Amino acid sequence: MHLNLELTSLLPTFVPAGFVDVGHSVVRDASTGKNLVIVDSVQSLANHIEATLIQQPGEVIDGLEAMPYVRLTITDPAGRTRSTSSLELPHRLASGWFCKAKELKRFQEDLAADILDNGIAAATFRRCPNSLLHGVFYSQLAGLDPNVAKTPRLLSAEVVATGAQAVSDGGVAKDPLFPSGDGFDVEALVGAKATAAEVGAGYIPFRHQAFIAERIELAIYFAEGRIARLPLPDVAKELLRSLARFKLASLLAAPLDLRAHCIFQVKQLPPELSDVNALLQTLQQCLARCQAQSLFADPPVTAFALTLGAAKEKARKGKPSAEAAGTNEEEAAD
């Protein structure tokens, strides 16, 4: 599958991705002489595509409960709990949380053995088909060498604008030096040598650069050839195809909201991505067939819970006083 979908900006201008000390990725097309600007990269769009599966952190959307993934619940030293999963963590199933945390040693050993015995495609598909779709590199998993630890992404997408022209302007961020209000003692803050963040930073000028373009395009490539060559049963390959189409259709069913000042709408959806509900039903059927052939982990959701230890106290600078040293010795004796 290779699609080039024209986008319409829902704002008069748009702001592409930019990086500190680099700015926006702009290049002149040698064949046409027109400027091209990368609006959103392959890596960034992969995150947006994956987000279509998430109902809330650590939880898949309704209707896909049969799809395998790994869920992690983390409790910090203060007792705060949060959830995440292989559907949203950086590096997916190859995240350091899954491949390096000492509490998950048994899982890591089983995964490494599965990769060595049955191949990276089958081992990854068994625990998280989404990770196989977007590519994984088990660089932190002990016992594997680079020859068997990496598989490339099968679904890629990128937004590029052609005939792009920069629209530069600026402004001033107002942060009053002397805010007023009940209970705010400016003299006390200034007398205590308060920081700028506490009393305000004044007027901060900034430069802003947006773009207009002749054409904005979302390019999508799904590596059907690689899918066909995967050492997996046909039903597993069909699930990967269905999963890719469902996620793309879900992403494009609403405006493509990439970031603030960067919101687009597809001018015309292709027929294969126009019916999200039908694609969901097809995906559910594929999940049922894969489950019937024991291609998934049982249960499909592998759940772990980690409790983080208290943060280590920072080492004190300089030598402790005699009184402090005595106290430390008494505590050590206790």
N, C-alpha and C positions, 0 to 999 in steps of 0.2 A: 504494500500500500504506500503510495506516494501522492500526497495532496498539497496543493498550493492554494490556500484560501485567502481571498482578499478581505482585509479588515477595514472598518471605518472607525475613526477616532470619535468617541462620544464627547470629547472636548475639542475646542478649536485647535489647540496645540497639544503636544504630548512630550513627556520627559523620559527618554530612554535610560537604561541602566548606566550608571556612572561609577567611577572608582576614584578614590583619593589619589592625587598626584598623577592620574591617568586621564580622568575625564571620561567623555563618551567615546565609544568605539566607532569612529568615522573613517571611511576609506573611499577613495575615488575609483569608480569602476573604469578600468582601462578601455573597455570596449565602447562604452557610452559617454564617458566623461562625467557621469552623474555621481553624486555622493550617495553612499550607502551607509546606514547607521544600524547597528545591532540594537534593537529595542529590548529584546529579552533573550538570554542565552539558553542553550540546550539544558544546562544544569539547573537554571532557575525555573524553566518551564517544567522540568521533571518534577520539581517540588509542587508546582501548581497542579499537575496531573495527578500526582499521588494523593494530594489533599482531598480529591473527590471521593476517596474511600473512607474518610475519617468523619465520624459523627461527632465525637468529642475525643480529647486526648486518650489514647489507649483503646478506643472503641471503634469498631467498624460500623458502617452504615447499616440500617435495617435491610434485611433481605440477603445479606452476604455473610450470615453467621457461620456458614459451612466452609468459608474460605480460610485456609491456614495462615497464621501469622504468629509472631511471638510478642506477648504483652509483658511489660515490666512496670511494677509499682515500686516507687522509691520513697522511702521515708527519711527525712533529713534529721540531724541531731535535735532540732527544735520540735520534732513530732509532726511536721508538715508533710503531707503525702501528695504525690502527683503520679500520674500514669502516662506512659508513652508506649511505643511499639515499634516493630520493624517496618511498619507502614509509614513512619514519620521521622524516625531517627536518621541523622546523617550516616551514610554507608549502609543503611537498612539492616539486613541480617548480619552484615559484617561489622556492625557497630562495635566499638570497644566494650560497651556495656555487656554485649552477648559473648564476645570473643576473648575478653581479657579479665573480666571480673572474677576473682578467685572463688566467689560463692557459686559461680555457674560452671565450675570445672567439669562436672559430669556431662552437662550439655555440650560443652566445648569438645570433650573427648568423643562423644557420640557423633557430633557433626563432622569432626575431622575424619573419623573412621568411615563414616558414610560417604564422604567425598572421595576418599582413597579407594573404597570398595566399589562404589556405584557411580562415581563421577559427580562433578560439581552441579550439573544440571538437575539430576534426579534428587540429590541431597538438598539443594536449595528449594526446588519445587515442592518437595515434601513438607517443608516447614514454612515457606513463604513464597508462593508463585510471583507475587508482586516484585520481590527482590530479584528474581531471575529476569523479569521483564525489563527492569531498569538497570541491571548489571550490578555485580558485586565483586569486591576484591578482599579476600580474607587475609589481609596483610598482618593482622594481629592474632590470628589463630595458630597456636603452636602445633608443630608437626607437619606443616604443609610447606612445599616450596612453590615459587612463583609459577611454575609450569602447570600446576593444578589448582591454584588458589584464585584464579580470576576468570570472569566471564563478562563479555562486553554487553552494553545495553542493546536491547532489541527495539525500543521505541524512542525516537528522537524527535524533537520539535524546536523550532526557533522562529522568532519574529524579527523581520528585517524591513526597514523602510528604504525605498528607492527615491532618488531625487530629493533627498533631505536637505533642508535649509535651517540653519540655527536662527532662533529668535532670542536675542540677548536683552535682558533688562536687569533691574536690580531693585533693591528696596532697603528698608531699615527695620530691624527688629527692635522694638521698644521695650526696655527693661528698666524701669525708673530706678534711679540711684537712691531716692528717698521716698519709698512707698509710705503711705499714711494709712492709719487705721487704728482702731481701738486695740490696745495691748501691744503695739509695736513701738518700741523705744529705740529710735534711730541713734540718739546720742550714746546710749549704752552699747549698742552694737559697734559704732565707730570707735568708742573709747576702748572697747575690748579687742580692737583690731580685727573686726569681723571680715570674713571673706567677701568677695564680690557677689558670690551666689547668695549671701545672706542679706545684702543691702542693695542688690541690683547691679547691673553692668552698664547702664546707660543706653545709648543708641548704637546699635551694632549694624553697620552697613554690610550688605551681602550681594553677591552676584548670582543671577538666576538665568539659566539657559534652557529654553524649550525648543521644540522643533515642529516644523510642518513638513509634509512630504507629498510627492505625487502619488505614491502607492505604498501601502503597508500590507505586508503579507505574512501569514502564518504558514510555514512549511512544515509538513509532517512526513516522517519516514518510518515505516514499520518493516523491519528486516524479515520479510517472508522467507527468503532464502536461508537465513540462519535458523529460523524456526524449523524449516523442513529438515535441516541437518542435525538438529538436536537429538541425542540418543534417548528419546522419550516416546512413550506410546502416543498414538495418534490423538487420543482423547485429551491428553495433556497439552499437546500442541494446539488443539482447538480451543482449549481453555485460555491459553495465552493470547490467542487471536481475539477471543470474545472479551477478555479482560481489557485489552488495549482499546478496542472499539467502544466498550462501555465507558471507560474513563474519559476518552476524548469527547464522546457525546455529552457526558455529564458536565465536562468543563465548558463546552461551547453552548450549552443550553441557556446559559445566562451570559451577561456581558463579561468579557475577558478582563477582569480587574487585576492587573499585574502589580500595580502599586499606585500610590497617590499621583494624580496627574498623568496616568498611563492606563486608560480604560478604553477598550475596543469592543466592537460587535462584528461578528462574521456577516458579510453581506449575503451569502447564500450557503446554507449547510448542504453538504453532499448527502445523497440519499442514505448511504451506509451509516451516517452519524445523526440522522434526523429523529429517530424514535428511541428515546432513552429507555422507556418501559419494555419495549420488545427486546432490546439488547440486554437488559437486566434479566429477563426471563431466559434468554439463551444462555447467559452466563450461569444462572442457577442450575440449568439442566446439565451444563458441563461439569459444574461442581459436584452434582449428584453422581454423575457417571465416574468421575475420578475417585470419589469417595467409595463407590461400590467396588472399584478395582484396587482399593487399598493403596492409592498413590499419595495419600495425605497422612500426616501425623495423626495419632489418635490419643486424645481429642485433638481437633484441628487447631485450637488456640492453645499454645504453650505459654503458661503463665508463671512468672517469677515475681518474687517480692524481695527487695533489698532494703536493709536498714543501714544507713550510713553512720559511721562512728563519729564521735565528737571531734571537732577540728583540733589539731595539735596547737598547743600554746606556742606562740612565737618566742624564739629564744631572746632573752634580754641582752641588750647591748652592754658591754663592759662587765666588770666583775661585780658580783653582788656584795652588798655591805655585810659586815660581820653579823649584824642582827638578822638580816635576811638569810645568810648562810646557815646560822644556827637554827632558824625556823625550818629551813629545807632539810637539815640533817634530822631534826626531830620528826618531821613528817615522813622522811625516808625510813626512820627506825620503826615508826608506827606501821 
